[in-house]
Amino acid sequence: MTAARELTIGVLSGDPDLPYSYGVDGRFSAEDIAAATTVATTVNALDGYRAVAFNNHSELLDTLRQNPPDLALNFCDTGYRNLLHHEPNVPALLELLDIPYTGATPASMALCADKALVRLLAASHGIPVPNETVVDLHADPLVLPDLYPAMIKPNDGCGSLGVSPQSVVHDAAEAQACLRRLAEEATAVRPRALIQDFLTGAEYTLGLVGNPDTGLTVLPPLEIDYSQLDPSLPPILSYGSKADPDSPYWQALQFRRAELDTGTRAAMVEQAIWLFERLGFRDYARLDFRAGADGVPRLLDANFNPTWNHDGKMAIMAGWAGHSYGDLLRMILEAARRRYGL
């Protein structure tokens, strides 16, 4: 009997040798590099797979064309050449080269880049969302919140980019200062910001692995633990909590398994699965919710390429379900293989 052929998995990630504006010092951190290395090492340890790193973006097109992998594990959440607005171009390139890949399509990524549009889609289906106003950052005068405190963040931000303690505003002066800062930092032709209710309840995230047609695995929900954060800081997932080891958010925030009543959990799962399908997610995703004063979780964000590193939220939730990091990567790869019939 002939042994099954080993599949070559192309691990696509950011380019550590290029500038990276999301990084605290404008470059990849040692943690970023180690995370990508861990993915390749873990895939190599799985039976039936051989990992090859694709992280040299200057030669990415030629390398993929000359040595295409059987399946690309698209963890390139930095964007092509580490430019975040070029993130959809990575799967677009894979499609042009007819290379199967994990994760969302370019169209799905482009849709989810507009947070206000995702909110409108969710609200149309009856999914609870924060009250929200979309602000043109070039408008004069700027639109200000009707009620305080309010949360102000970029409409097209990812990884909490642009979110800081000053994003929670308590009066018109703070709101104007926040909006002016976002306008100065914006790179879009018509930059927009979102003014939302500042939700004060518990914050949850729900991870999904698989696909609606072949079965979705719902990972145990996670709750953000703000209990160790300095009370003078607003309890939010700031940019510092995700990218800056020196940030008090990075140092204080913890994650714990969410304790939800049956009805609340069922509603979140139903909403997450509906969004997964309608937004065109594939293979894995993470949906974020936060409760208001009434205790009802509202959709905060839909993440088509959530943090995939070995100590990230997806891996933590998978661990609560009894899955190792290798198990999680295998589940993602197998979900893509079933879609493509590999």
N, C-alpha and C positions, 0 to 999 in steps of 0.2 A: 504493500500500500504506500503510495507516494505521500510524503509529509506535506502539509499545507505550506504554501510559500509565505515567507515573512513579509509583512507589509512595511514599506518605508513611509514613515510619518515625518513630514516636514514641519518642524516647530518654528512657526513664524513669530518673531517678537521684535521689539524696537532695536534700533542700532545704537549700541553703547558708545560708538566713536563719533556720533554726531551730536550737535547741540539738542537740548530737550527743554523747551520752555516750561513744561510742567514741573520739572525738577526744581528743588529749592535753590540750587546754585546754577540752574540752567543746563544741567547735565544729568546723566543716569547716576543713580546712587549705587553703592556697593550692594544694597539690598535688592535693587532692581536686577542687577546682573546675576546675583546668586539665585533669584527666583526663576529666571529663565533657564539657568543651568540645571536647577532642580527638576524642572519640567522634563528636559531632555533625558536626564539620568533616570527619572521615574518611568518614563515611557520605555526606555531601553530595558528596564527590568521586567516589563510585562511580556508574557509569552506571545509570540507571533508578531512583535513589533520591533522596528529598528528606527531610532530617532536620528534625524539630521537637522542641525540648526540652520535656519535661514535668517540671519540678523545683519547681514551686510547689505544695506539698502542701496548703496552705490552700484552694486552688481546684482541686485535682486532680480531684475527682469531677465537678464542673461542667464543667471544661475537656474532660475525656475524653468526657463525655456529649454536649457541644455540638459538639466537633470531633474525633471519633474518628479516629485514624490507621488506615491500612490494616493495619499491623503494628506492635506495640509491641516495642521492643528493651528488655527488662526488665533493666536494670542497676541497679535500685534495691535494692542490698544493705544499705542502711541501715535498711530497714523504713519503713512508712508513718509520716510525720511524724518520721522519724529515730529511731524506736523499734524497736530490733532485734527484739523479740518480735513486732512487727507485720509482719515481712518476708513471711510467707505471705499477709497480707491484700492485698498489692499484686496478685499474680496472681489472687486471689479477686475483687477488684474488676474486673479486666479480664474475667474470665469472666462476671461478672454483667452487664457491659456488652456482652458478645459481641464483644470485641476480641481478635483473634488476637495471641499474644505468644510471644516466645522463652523458652526455659528451662523450669525445673521447675514442676510444679503445686503448689498449696497443700498437697496431701496428701504429696507427696514432701518438701517443705520441713519439714513437721511431723514426719515420720518421721526425717529426718536430724538434727533438733534434739536427738534422744536418741542420743548417741554409743554408749551401752551397748547399745541396741537394734540399731544398725547392726553393732556388733561381733558380737552373737549371731547375726545373720543371716549375716554373713560366715563365722563359725566353723561354722555348720550346713552350709555348702557346702564345708568343708575349706580355706578360705582362712586362712593363718596370721595370727594376731592376738597381741597381747601378753597375758600373763597379767594379769588385771584383777579388781578388787573395786570394787563400787559402794557408796558411803558416803552415808548419810543425814546431812546436815550439822547436823540438829537432834537427832541421837542423843546420848545420854549414858549411858555413855562413848562417845567416837568410836572407830570402827574404825581401827586403825593398820596399816601395812604389816607383812607377815611377814618380808620380806627388804629389805635396803638395799644400795645406794641405790635409791630408788623415785621415780617421777614421779607428781605429784598435780596434777590439773587439773579444771576444771568439766566436768560431764557435758553441759551445754547451751551451752558457750561457742562463739563463732565468732571468727575472726580472731585466734586465740590470746589472746582476752580472759581475763584471770585467770592467764595463764602468765608467770612471771617466773623469774629465777635461783633464787629461793627455792622454786620448784616441784619442784626436784630435792632430795630430803631424804635425809639420811644417818643419822638416828637418830630415836627417838621424840619427842624435844623439838622437832626441826625439823618433823616430820610434824604434830604437834599445832598448832604455830604456823601452818603453812600451811593446815590445815583450818579453823582459827579465822578466819583472814583471808578465806578463801573464803566462810565462813558470814556474815561481816559484810558482804561485798560483794554477796552474792546478793540477787536480787529475786524469785525464784520462790517460790511458796507452800511447796513442799517441795524445797528445793535439794539437789542431789546432786553429789558429786565422784567422780572415778575415781582409784583407786590402781593404777598400772601398773608393770610392769617398766620400769626405765630402760634403754632400748635404746641401745647404744653403737656400733652399726655405721653404715654409710652410709645416708643419708636421700635418698629419691627421690620424684619426683612425675611422674605420667603424665597427659597431657592428651588428651581425646577430643573430636572435633567431628563432628556428624552424628546419626544415629539408627539403631538396629539394623535397622529395616525397609528403610531406603533407603541404608544404607552409613555406616560409621563410619570416620573418619580418625584414626589413632593418631599423635600427634605424638611426636617424639624425646624420650625420658625425660630428665629434669633431675635433677641431684644438687646438694644443698646443700653448699657449700664452707665449712667452719668453720675452715680452716687459719689465717686471719688473726685469729681471735677470741682475746682474752686467755685464756690457759690456766686462769686462776682462775675463769672463767665456764663454766657447763655448756653444751655444744653442743646447743642447742635453738632452735626457732623461737619466741621469746618475743613477747609483745605489742609490746615495743619494736622488734623487728626489722621489724614491719609498720606501725607507726603513729607512732613517735617518732624524728625525724631526729637527736636528740641522744643516742639510745641507742647504746652500744658495739656492740650487735647490728646495728643499722641500718648503722652505719659499717663494720663488719668483714665481714659475711656477703656471700658472692658465690654466683653460680649457674654451674654448668658442665654441659656435656653429659655425661650418664651413660655410663660404659663398662661394659656388662653382657654377660655371656656369653649365648649364644643361649638356653639353657634358662631362665635366670633371667628374661630379658626376655620370653620367650614366656609364662611362668607369670604374670608381672605383667600382661601384656596380657590374657590370658584371664580373670584375676580381675577386672580393671578393667571389661571389657566385660560380664561377668556382673553385677557390681554396678550398672553403669550401667542395665541393663535392669530388674533386680529392685527397685532403689530408685526407679524411675520418672523417671530423669533424661531430659532432652530437649535436643537440639541441641548441648550442650557440657557438659563437666564435667571435674573434676580429681580424681584419686585419689592419696593420699599414703601412702608406705610407708617403713618404716625397718627395717634389718636388726638382728638380735641378734648375739650373739657367735658364733653358728653360721653367720652369713652369709646367713641366710634372711630376705628382706624380709617384714615383717608390716604389715598394714593399720593405718594411724594414723587416717586421716580420709577422708571422702567429701564432696567440695565441689560442691554443685549450682550455685552461683553464684560460681565462683572469680574471683580478681582479674582484671578485664577491661581494666585500663588499658594504655596503649601500651607501657609498660616492665615489665609484670607477667610472671609465669611463663608464662601461656598465650601471650602475644605472643613471649616469648623462644623457647619451644619451637617455635612456628609459624615463627619466623625460621630456626631450624636446618633446618626442612623446606623452606625456600625461599619461604615465604609472608610477604608484608608484613603490616603491621597492618591495612591495608585489605582484604587477602585474607582475613584471619582473620574480620573482621566480616562480609564478604560470605558466607563459608562458614557462619557462624552464621545469618545471615538466610535463606540459601537452604535450609538444613536445616529451618528453621521453615516456609518457604514450601511445601516439598514435603509436610510433614505436613498443612498446611491446604489444599493444592491451590490456592495463590494463584498 
